[in-house]
Amino acid sequence: MEGDAAGGFVRLAVLPDAAAAHLCAALLRSAGIEARLRGEALGPYRLTVGDMAVTEVWVPAADLDDARDLIEETAAPEPGPPVTPGGTAGRARGRRWWPVVAFAVLGLLAWRLAERLF
């Protein structure tokens, strides 16, 4: 943990990209904890590759424990079972629509046949 003597801020986290850091900062700010971001990815050239994409989240030293607790309690949940595109829910939905499509095609064919006959 590094400190910023001038402002009393300490580094809370080092995140792999600026988007993750902005989400973390927004979470902290919504709880009333001031958050500052530092990193090359925040500059005018938006370097987002490798170590240049790393962004640091800094908080006041007095709020460090509260910030850590907040981050830990809102950590991402454990991943569930993988969702496959061909799951049973997708098949059931597809089966529900095929009679409508088949009826529409048959109606169109009957209409075209009736035009030719009459």
C-alpha positions as CSV (number, residue, x, y, z in Angstrom):
1,M,0.0,0.0,0.0
2,E,1.4,3.3,-1.1
3,G,0.4,6.6,0.3
4,D,0.0,10.1,-1.1
5,A,1.4,12.4,1.6
6,A,0.1,15.5,0.1
7,G,-3.6,14.5,0.1
8,G,-3.8,11.7,2.6
9,F,-4.8,9.2,0.0
10,V,-3.8,5.6,-0.2
11,R,-4.0,3.1,-3.0
12,L,-6.9,0.7,-2.6
13,A,-6.7,-1.3,-5.8
14,V,-4.9,-1.8,-9.0
15,L,-7.3,-2.9,-11.8
16,P,-6.5,-4.2,-15.3
17,D,-8.5,-1.5,-17.2
18,A,-10.0,1.9,-16.8
19,A,-13.6,0.6,-17.1
20,A,-13.2,-1.6,-14.1
21,A,-11.6,1.2,-12.2
22,H,-14.5,3.6,-13.0
23,L,-17.0,1.0,-11.8
24,C,-15.1,0.6,-8.6
25,A,-14.9,4.4,-8.1
26,A,-18.6,4.8,-8.8
27,L,-19.4,2.1,-6.2
28,L,-17.2,3.9,-3.6
29,R,-18.7,7.3,-4.4
30,S,-22.2,5.9,-4.1
31,A,-21.3,5.0,-0.5
32,G,-20.0,8.4,0.2
33,I,-16.3,7.5,-0.1
34,E,-14.2,9.8,-2.2
35,A,-12.2,8.0,-4.9
36,R,-9.5,9.1,-7.3
37,L,-8.2,7.2,-10.3
38,R,-4.6,7.2,-11.7
39,G,-3.3,5.5,-14.7
40,E,-2.0,5.9,-18.3
41,A,-5.4,4.8,-19.7
42,L,-7.0,7.9,-18.3
43,G,-4.8,10.3,-20.2
44,P,-5.3,11.9,-23.6
45,Y,-3.9,8.9,-25.5
46,R,-6.0,6.1,-23.8
47,L,-3.3,3.4,-23.8
48,T,-5.2,0.2,-23.1
49,V,-2.7,-2.5,-23.7
50,G,-0.7,-4.5,-21.1
51,D,0.7,-2.6,-18.1
52,M,-0.2,0.7,-19.7
53,A,-3.9,-0.1,-19.2
54,V,-3.6,-0.6,-15.4
55,T,-5.6,1.9,-13.4
56,E,-5.2,2.6,-9.7
57,V,-8.0,3.4,-7.3
58,W,-7.1,5.7,-4.4
59,V,-9.2,6.6,-1.4
60,P,-8.6,8.8,1.7
61,A,-6.5,6.9,4.3
62,A,-9.3,7.4,6.9
63,D,-11.8,5.6,4.6
64,L,-9.5,2.7,3.6
65,D,-11.1,0.1,5.9
66,D,-14.6,1.1,4.9
67,A,-13.7,1.0,1.2
68,R,-12.1,-2.5,1.5
69,D,-15.2,-3.7,3.3
70,L,-17.5,-2.3,0.6
71,I,-15.4,-3.9,-2.2
72,E,-15.4,-7.2,-0.4
73,E,-19.1,-7.4,0.2
74,T,-20.0,-6.4,-3.3
75,A,-17.5,-8.7,-5.0
76,A,-18.7,-10.6,-8.1
77,P,-20.7,-13.7,-7.2
78,E,-19.5,-17.2,-7.9
79,P,-20.1,-18.1,-11.6
80,G,-23.1,-20.4,-12.2
81,P,-23.4,-23.1,-14.7
82,P,-22.5,-22.1,-18.3
83,V,-25.3,-21.0,-20.5
84,T,-25.3,-22.6,-23.9
85,P,-27.1,-21.1,-26.9
86,G,-28.8,-24.4,-27.7
87,G,-30.3,-24.9,-24.2
88,T,-33.8,-26.3,-23.7
89,A,-35.3,-22.8,-23.2
90,G,-34.2,-21.8,-26.7
91,R,-35.6,-24.9,-28.2
92,A,-38.9,-24.6,-26.5
93,R,-39.2,-21.0,-27.7
94,G,-38.3,-22.1,-31.3
95,R,-40.9,-24.9,-31.2
96,R,-43.6,-22.4,-30.1
97,W,-43.1,-20.4,-33.3
98,W,-42.8,-23.0,-36.0
99,P,-46.6,-23.7,-36.3
100,V,-47.2,-19.9,-36.8
101,V,-44.5,-19.8,-39.5
102,A,-45.8,-23.0,-41.2
103,F,-49.4,-21.7,-41.2
104,A,-48.3,-18.4,-42.7
105,V,-46.4,-20.1,-45.5
106,L,-49.3,-22.5,-46.2
107,G,-51.7,-19.5,-46.3
108,L,-49.4,-17.7,-48.7
109,L,-49.2,-20.7,-51.0
110,A,-53.0,-21.2,-50.9
111,W,-53.5,-17.5,-51.7
112,R,-51.1,-17.7,-54.7
113,L,-52.8,-20.9,-55.9
114,A,-56.2,-19.3,-55.6
115,E,-55.0,-16.3,-57.7
116,R,-53.9,-18.5,-60.5
117,L,-57.1,-20.6,-60.5
118,F,-59.6,-17.8,-60.4
